[in-house]
Amino acid sequence: MNEEFREKFPLWATALGPDNVASLLAATTKLELPANRVIIRDRMPVDSLYLILDGEVSITVEENGKSIKLGVIGPGQVLGEVSVLSGEEQASSTVTSLTPVKMLRLRHQAFEDLIASNYAIASVLLEHFVSMLADRLLASVKSFSDLKEGKSQAPQFNPAETLPPSGKNWIKSFFGRVPGT
């Protein structure tokens, strides 16, 4: 599992180092699900983070009885981060597997234990989550804007395609100054 994690989450693996990767992986369980399985349901309880190793999932929200597709994500991406970071134990979207998926499951309590006991793991994971949430927020705003303007389908969020920076990246700047990161 170590090698697969390093392949799908190379930035995490490099930033964490071998000992912290081992600690993180020891706190997870491997999960494999078939296609068309609801993993997280909008406004329902969520108790885990999911790190996608293989496969693709669709992210949707319900609005006025309609399902709005926000995007598709795959290997190297995380699910369930909003609930663990906000303390809100309800999902903010529905996540459904499009293909068979292989993931690492990190229960909220195990995440909290890691964050509380290991500064290096805490700084790497929290920096990643803040950056990821900012990227997803930008993509969501664009999707809703396109739908509002009458475009028939919202663009697919591809985390590999980043917007060119229009200003200072305050997140990276902050974490670059925090000791030990």
KAMO-V844556 format. One record per residue. RES is the residue in three letters. PSI is psi in radians with two decimals (none if undefined). BURIAL is 1 if it has 9 or more other ideal C-beta (glycine too) atoms within 8 Angstrom, else 0. Layout:
res->(RES,RES)
psi->(PSI,PSI)
burial->(BURIAL,BURIAL)
This chain:
res->(MET,ASN,GLU,GLU,PHE,ARG,GLU,LYS,PHE,PRO,LEU,TRP,ALA,THR,ALA,LEU,GLY,PRO,ASP,ASN,VAL,ALA,SER,LEU,LEU,ALA,ALA,THR,THR,LYS,LEU,GLU,LEU,PRO,ALA,ASN,ARG,VAL,ILE,ILE,ARG,ASP,ARG,MET,PRO,VAL,ASP,SER,LEU,TYR,LEU,ILE,LEU,ASP,GLY,GLU,VAL,SER,ILE,THR,VAL,GLU,GLU,ASN,GLY,LYS,SER,ILE,LYS,LEU,GLY,VAL,ILE,GLY,PRO,GLY,GLN,VAL,LEU,GLY,GLU,VAL,SER,VAL,LEU,SER,GLY,GLU,GLU,GLN,ALA,SER,SER,THR,VAL,THR,SER,LEU,THR,PRO,VAL,LYS,MET,LEU,ARG,LEU,ARG,HIS,GLN,ALA,PHE,GLU,ASP,LEU,ILE,ALA,SER,ASN,TYR,ALA,ILE,ALA,SER,VAL,LEU,LEU,GLU,HIS,PHE,VAL,SER,MET,LEU,ALA,ASP,ARG,LEU,LEU,ALA,SER,VAL,LYS,SER,PHE,SER,ASP,LEU,LYS,GLU,GLY,LYS,SER,GLN,ALA,PRO,GLN,PHE,ASN,PRO,ALA,GLU,THR,LEU,PRO,PRO,SER,GLY,LYS,ASN,TRP,ILE,LYS,SER,PHE,PHE,GLY,ARG,VAL,PRO,GLY,THR)
psi->(-0.54,-0.84,-0.71,-0.73,-0.82,-0.61,-0.73,-0.44,1.06,-0.65,-0.72,-0.86,-0.76,-0.82,-0.61,-0.68,2.83,-0.74,-0.74,-0.56,-0.78,-0.72,-0.76,-0.86,-0.60,-0.43,-0.07,2.88,2.60,2.42,2.28,2.27,2.62,3.01,2.72,0.47,2.26,2.13,-0.77,2.35,2.30,2.29,0.30,2.79,2.49,2.32,0.14,2.75,2.60,2.20,2.01,2.16,-0.72,2.61,3.10,2.57,2.63,2.44,2.17,2.79,2.67,2.27,2.07,0.75,0.05,2.55,2.13,2.11,2.11,-0.49,-3.10,2.32,2.87,-2.59,2.43,0.02,2.87,2.52,2.63,0.13,-0.54,-0.78,-0.70,-0.60,-0.56,-0.33,-0.09,2.03,0.34,2.52,2.59,-0.06,2.97,2.34,2.18,2.35,2.28,-0.52,3.00,2.42,2.58,2.22,2.84,2.28,2.22,1.85,2.62,-0.74,-0.70,-0.69,-0.84,-0.70,-0.76,-0.81,-0.71,-0.51,-0.21,1.78,-0.70,-0.78,-0.77,-0.84,-0.70,-0.86,-0.78,-0.68,-0.78,-0.80,-0.72,-0.80,-0.76,-0.77,-0.68,-0.77,-0.76,-0.64,-0.79,-0.75,-0.70,-0.76,-0.76,-0.74,-0.84,-0.64,-0.78,-0.72,-0.72,-0.61,0.01,0.16,2.39,-0.53,2.35,2.55,2.63,2.37,2.15,1.86,-0.31,-0.39,1.89,2.63,2.52,2.43,2.35,-0.04,-2.93,2.40,1.68,-0.51,-0.91,-0.64,-0.78,-0.92,-0.43,-0.38,-0.25,2.23,2.42,0.01,none)
burial->(0,0,0,0,1,1,0,1,1,0,0,1,1,0,0,1,0,0,0,1,1,1,1,1,1,0,1,1,0,1,1,0,1,0,0,0,1,0,1,1,0,1,0,0,0,1,0,1,1,1,1,1,1,1,1,1,1,1,1,1,1,1,0,0,0,0,0,1,1,1,1,1,1,1,0,0,1,1,1,1,1,1,1,1,0,0,0,0,0,1,1,0,1,1,1,1,1,1,0,1,1,1,1,1,1,1,0,1,0,1,1,1,1,1,1,0,0,1,0,1,1,1,1,1,1,1,1,1,1,1,1,1,1,1,1,1,0,1,1,1,0,1,1,1,0,1,1,0,0,0,0,0,0,1,0,0,1,0,1,0,0,0,0,0,0,0,0,0,0,0,1,1,1,0,1,0,0,0,0,0,0)
